[in-house]
Each structure stands twice: as C-alpha cells, then as structure tokens.
Amino acid sequence: MMDMTPADKAAMRDFWEVYDAHRAEISAKLREMLAQHAELGPLLQSMTPEQAAQQEQLSRGLQRKAVVE
C-alpha cells in the first residue's frame, strides 16, 4: 500500500466528502451513459432494482475503503 502523508490523507477525505455528496447524480449520469454501451447496457437492463441497489451499496463501501481507510 502506498504511504501517504497526513496532507495526502486529508486531501483524500476532502475528495471523498465532495464525491459522496454528489454520488447520486454522478451515478445516475454514469448509468445513463452505460445504458448506451453495446455490452454493458443490456447487462444493466437485466438487473432488478434490488440488484442495482445492492451493487451500488457494495461499490460505495469498496470505494470509501479504498479512498479514506
């Protein structure tokens, strides 16, 4: 794992706070764009709303862990 200075860690926390505050709109735009993708579009469309919500929750946790923990 990369060694980070306290300033680096603070910057990553700042990034996460801004990203997470806008996560819903970023995710919505990304889903909109991916829906047009030849391979990923059908995959996304095949997911139930419950599956999509579970995937979103899992992804958020993994991203948070990677960025701030």
C-alpha positions in Angstrom: 0.0 0.0 0.0 1.2 3.5 -0.8 2.5 5.6 2.1 0.5 8.8 2.3 1.3 12.0 4.2 -1.2 13.4 6.6 -1.9 16.1 4.0 -2.5 13.4 1.4 -4.9 11.6 3.7 -6.8 14.9 4.4 -7.0 15.6 0.6 -8.4 12.1 0.0 -11.0 12.6 2.8 -11.9 16.0 1.2 -12.3 14.4 -2.2 -14.5 11.6 -0.7 -16.8 14.1 1.1 -17.4 16.0 -2.2 -17.7 12.9 -4.3 -20.1 11.2 -1.8 -22.2 14.3 -1.5 -22.8 14.2 -5.3 -22.7 10.4 -5.7 -26.3 10.0 -6.6 -26.1 12.4 -9.5 -22.8 11.1 -10.7 -24.1 7.5 -10.5 -27.3 8.5 -12.4 -25.3 10.1 -15.2 -22.9 7.1 -15.4 -25.8 4.7 -15.6 -27.3 6.8 -18.4 -24.1 6.7 -20.3 -23.5 3.0 -19.7 -27.0 2.2 -20.9 -25.8 3.2 -24.4 -22.9 0.8 -24.3 -23.3 -2.2 -26.5 -22.2 -4.8 -23.9 -22.8 -3.1 -20.6 -26.2 -1.6 -21.5 -28.0 -5.0 -21.7 -26.3 -6.1 -18.5 -27.5 -3.1 -16.6 -31.0 -3.5 -18.0 -31.1 -7.1 -16.9 -30.6 -6.2 -13.2 -33.6 -5.8 -11.0 -33.8 -2.5 -9.0 -32.9 -4.5 -5.9 -29.8 -5.9 -7.5 -28.8 -2.5 -8.7 -29.2 -1.0 -5.2 -27.2 -3.8 -3.7 -24.4 -3.3 -6.3 -24.4 0.4 -5.6 -24.1 -0.1 -1.9 -21.3 -2.6 -2.3 -19.5 -0.3 -4.7 -19.8 2.7 -2.4 -18.3 0.7 0.5 -15.4 -0.5 -1.6 -14.7 2.9 -2.9 -14.9 4.5 0.5 -12.5 1.9 1.9 -10.0 2.5 -1.0 -10.1 6.3 -0.6 -10.4 7.0 3.1 -9.5 3.9 5.1 
